[in-house]
Amino acid sequence: MALFKKSSEMRSSGTQEKRTQLSPWKVVIIDDEPGIHEVTKFALSNFKLDGRGLTFFSCFSAAEGFALMRDEPDIALAFVDVVMESDHAGLDLVEQIRSELENHSTRIILRTGQPGSAPEERVIRDFDINDYKAKTELTAAKLKSCVYTSLRSYRDIKIIEQSQKGMEKVISASSSVLRSQTLYHFGSAVLEQTLQLLSLNSSALYLTSYHQDLYEDTQMNLLAATGDMVSYKEIENVESLPGDVKEYIIEAIALKKSVIHDNIYVGFYQFGSDVTSILYLQHDTSLTPLQVRILELFAANVSITFENLTGKENVQQTQKELILIIGDAIEQRSKETGAHVRRVAIMCEMLAEYLNMSDEFIETIRYAAPLHDVGKIGIPESILHKPGKLDEQEWEIMKTHAEKGYNLLAASNRIIAKMGARIAYTHHERWDGDGYPRGLSGEDIPLEGRIMAVVDVVDALLSKRSYKPAWPAEKVEAYIREQSGKQFDPELCKATLALMSKFVDVQRKMPDDGH
């Protein structure tokens, strides 16, 4: 099957690049002579660099200059007079900008009408400035020359700063991937850094397709989004995208090549026979061949990373599904053929979320909960299937399933199995110490065991069994109140009562077979 349904109306591929107006470079003139302001502005009135003009700010004292530099972001260049309120006001201002404001990006050109008041060599040596000129030196041509040099330097410094921030995001996102096995945040951070390195002020989407199964259709995955495109991160298929975005992407897929429309770039990349990637980019300047090559490199590497993580995630998901299957098998052996293990898994997760536990704890208890009765695999069927009440000896054998379950799982170093072992061992303990197998009480019982204890009982009471009808929610709530501080942790009883309507909803959505 084709990756996506071909659009009935293909847009013609164009090469015209739409250039939106870019914000000008910010330049401040700090000088107590009004004439200097006018002359400087006039000499630079038609100046442009990288398609950006200049916008001027005027300050007539060092104090005004400091206030502006403190409050106005992204000043690219400052012309600072040395002699204003005092013979060294400009030098003091430079020191304030660099030290007090910690601004090391703005390029500073010192100018003086009294060259002898501050010797050039000492000023250049002792102060973090980019040029030092006598006002009489700065002809229009020289003024433009030093502005070109200063702005290019400022531009490069900002690119380096952005790259450092981008790298921090990538490193942070990388650790997140290692913890959660999700790629979206990692891909978005890498994409954002890539755009920053290329000096592209863009919104972007990165999509890829891969074969989930040898016999299934191909599906699309959103791996990254930046800028205005972040709002689309929950999309499930290309049809969910806005009209223009969808049409551009479908066109690139149909043509099997990258396309350009005004300020839209849609990169089409195919890696092997199974993986197709699309990079949708809304940009404000034309793309250079180098930028296009770097974007292709981004697409290739993120796609490879995605393939590797997808394989790892499939293995992990398979393991989690097998745990549910094992739990189901144990329940069926006990003649409980319903959805008990799947319901308690969700209820435990809900209770852990209500308690504001960590994301890791919440995810782990969901997948560990189905193992709570795994020890029943070692209990004889004559006891499991006995229709009547167990005698004392049979009950003692039945109680051994808690320790048997612990012994089955305790040797594993995997986090889910380790929590499953604790749950199996402790979910029949009681808050008052009258439970089994060890008679633990209070907070000596692990939290996951206390959670499972109350959830297991709530689900059993809400469910129809061969020996009893399903209890109404009101009767279950009354039982939980009665057993607070006895069988169950009082705080967990409060949380359970708060969540009872949601537990009932889980029961309704996941009914037992035949009930």
CORKAZI-V682858 format. One record per pair of residues at least 24 apart in sequence whose ideal C-beta (glycine too) atoms are under 6 Angstrom apart, sorted by the first residue. I is the first residue (numbers start at 1). J is the second residue. Records with the same first field share a line. If there is no record, write none. Layout:
BEGIN
I->J ; J
END
This chain:
BEGIN
1->217
3->209 ; 218 ; 253 ; 276
4->238 ; 250 ; 253
6->254
7->247 ; 250
10->251
11->251
13->259
14->261
15->260
17->286
18->262 ; 263
20->284
22->51 ; 52
24->52 ; 53 ; 54 ; 55
25->52 ; 54 ; 76 ; 151
26->55 ; 74 ; 75 ; 76
27->54 ; 56 ; 77
28->57 ; 68 ; 75 ; 78
29->58 ; 79
30->59 ; 65 ; 80
31->81
32->60 ; 84
43->140 ; 143
49->151
61->85
62->89 ; 93
65->93
66->93 ; 96
69->97
70->101
75->106
76->151 ; 154
77->107 ; 150
78->106 ; 108
79->109 ; 111
80->108 ; 110
81->111
82->110 ; 112 ; 118
83->114 ; 117
87->117
94->127
98->128
105->157
107->150 ; 153 ; 154
111->135
162->196
163->197
166->193 ; 196
181->313
183->223 ; 306 ; 309
187->223 ; 224 ; 302
188->224 ; 225
191->224 ; 226
192->226
194->298
198->291
200->283
201->284
202->281 ; 282 ; 283
203->227 ; 228 ; 229 ; 282
204->229 ; 281
205->229 ; 280
206->279
207->278
208->277 ; 303
209->276
210->274 ; 275
211->274
223->306
249->278 ; 280
267->295
269->299
271->303
275->303
277->303
320->367
323->367 ; 370
324->370
327->370
330->373 ; 374 ; 376 ; 377
334->376 ; 384
337->513
338->512 ; 513
339->510
341->370
342->510
343->459 ; 506 ; 510
344->369 ; 455 ; 459
345->369 ; 370
346->506
347->455 ; 503
348->451 ; 455
350->499
351->451 ; 495
354->495 ; 499
364->415 ; 416 ; 419
365->448
367->416
368->416 ; 419 ; 420 ; 423
371->420
372->423 ; 424 ; 427 ; 452
374->405 ; 408 ; 424
375->401 ; 404 ; 405 ; 424
376->401
378->404
399->436
402->428 ; 437
403->437
419->448
422->446 ; 448 ; 449
423->448 ; 449 ; 452
427->452 ; 453 ; 456
430->487
431->488 ; 489
432->486
450->489 ; 492
454->488 ; 492 ; 496
458->503
462->507
463->512
464->515
473->500 ; 504
END
